[in-house]
Every structure is written in C-alpha cells, then in structure tokens.
Amino acid sequence: MEIRLNGESRCINAAHLTVAGLLEMEQVPSPEMVAVQIDGEIVHRCAYNDTMVGDRNQVDLLYFMAGG
Amino acid sequence: MLMNLTDEQMDRYSRHLILKEVGPEGQIKLLQSRVLVVGTGGLGSPVSLYLAAAGVGTIGLVDADTVDISNLQRQIIHTTADIDRPKVESAAVKLKAINPEIKIEPWLLYLDASNSLDIIRQYDFVIDGTDNFATKFLINDACVLAGVPYSHGGILRFDGQTMTVLPRKSACYRCCFHEPPPAKSVPSCSQAGILGAVAGMLGTIQAAEALKFITGAGSLLTDSLLSFDAKTMNFRRVKLRKRPDCPVCGENPSIIELSDSEREACGLK
C-alpha cells in the first residue's frame, strides 16, 4: 500500500500495519515521543496497537518538543 | 482610549507605520497592549527583544532562574556580565535600553497551578517560551480557562515547532498532544542539545504571531502546527482540528481547574 507520511509518499510492503508497527518501522525510539495524526484525526496513544494504517492514509508524526 | 503618536514615536516606529496592515492604528494598539513572556531563555530572549522594539506597551517576564554560562550560547538577551543574575532582571535592563517608553513587569517565580490564572488574566497574549512539558501543558490549560490567546513553542536539536491557540476557537496544544509524555521519554535541550540559532528562528515566529494578533494583520498560525528542521531548512505546516473530546477545550472537559499533577508526572516535583 501507499501512504503519505509527513507529507511524502511512501510505499509500504505490508498488507496490514498498525500505528505501533509504523512507528517501529520508522525507528521512532519511543511511541511516547510522538502524537500521531491519520487523515486529520489524532490517534490516542493507548490505541497505537489497535489502529490500522490504511492505503492512501495521510499520516503525520508530530514530535513532542519541550525545549525553550 | 484615544491616543496620538508623538513625533519621536512617529520616527521610532516609522517602518511599522508605513505597513498598511499596521499603520498608526496598529502601532497604537501595540503601545496599549500587554504581552506575557513565560521563560526568559532561548525563546523568550528573541521574543521579548522584538516585542520591546516593536513598542508592545507592557511586557511581563516570568522566570525564577538565574543566568548560567551555558545559557549564553542561545539566550541572546543575557551577557557574560549577567551570570548569576536573575534572568528577569537581566532581560528587563536590555528591553528598557532598546525601548525606554515601554513598561516591564518582572515575575521572579515559576508558573504553577496556584498563580498561573491570576497572572495570565492580566495580559492580552501569552508566549510559551518554557523548557518543560509540565509548564507547557499548564500554560495551555490556563490560557484556555482564562480565554487568553497564546503561542506555543518547542525546540530540540535542529528542530522547532509552534502553533497559535485562540482558546475555544482553534485547536489547543492538548487537542494535538493530549497529555505530557512520560518522564524521561523525550529528551530536553540540556540532554540532547539545541542549535542556538534555532531558538532565534522559532522565537521570532512567535513574536510575529503576537504582533499580528495585536494589530490584526494577516492570518494567525491557528489550527495548525508549523515545524521545521534547520538541518534541511524544510518547513511543514500540518493542519490540526479542535477536538470535541479535548480534555480542556472540548465539549465535556475533564480539566476544569488547574493542578500540579502534570509537574509530578513530568518528574518535576
């Protein structure tokens, strides 16, 4: 399937992919470091294992940044 | 309140006055406005310098910290001679030197659940220039509860992010980030580093948002998160939605008063 990840097109070589799987694939060091938005809807952190990423989804990984 | 610009003000703010989106009316709004800058560090330095130069009439500065030599790589309002001096005091001197006609209100304290609302309610716009999640979430909640617009800012390594929040009208920080990440799951600048100039890049965006809000110029960075990576100089603006189930600005909010629980969750207490 093909998704748009952070604004860029990305081919995923899998029929089924969870948000947790995508974060692992993207080597996000910890799922707690990002907010995940799929097609404009924020996915709750506790639902990363149960939420599927689908073909043509727009996925945004929004990193927490505490510095100031 | 009726007010005319003096000859000196006409000279000082001449480059604002010729902007049709600002003009004398916008400049008078700036002179009558009150902006609170929380944190007088990497973001608070450029923000407050530009607000003072722009003629924001009253600038509140919140910080309980003193200047450390490791701050000087990016906190450009402080100098080597200011080491060990309270940051709000050091900053106030520089801002008055740039623009003697503005008023500085120093708050030598950290925001917490007991003082945030009282302080924030006194201002028209708030800048989040803090360096921890507990205070970022506290500022968001206090601004939503008090109905005071604010600019969120965050920086780390080569990256920056910002959004402008119009309480109950546009998406708030919690609509996107919901709750603070567990303690130690996200590194701080002291742990992971920050390119000094990135603080300037982000802080000047926040200052511009404050000036736009006060003058009514342009459109604000609402319902979106702007992030950039200074390594590639790619900027990206992600659209956000105000969430009906947001814990603070949603339809059935669970946060109806402030608490310091986030500080505990973040390991600050």
Interface residues (C-beta under 8 A of the other chain):
Chain A: N6 G7 S30 E32 M33 A35 Q37 G40 E41 I42 H44 R45 D60 L62 Y63 F64 M65 A66 G67 G68
Chain B: G39 G41 G42 L43 G44 D128 G129 T130 D131 N132 F133 K136 G153 G154 I155 L156 D159 G160 Q161 C175 C176 F177 H178 E179 P181 P182 S185 V186 S188 C189 I194 A199 L225 S227 R236 V238 K239 L240 R241 R243
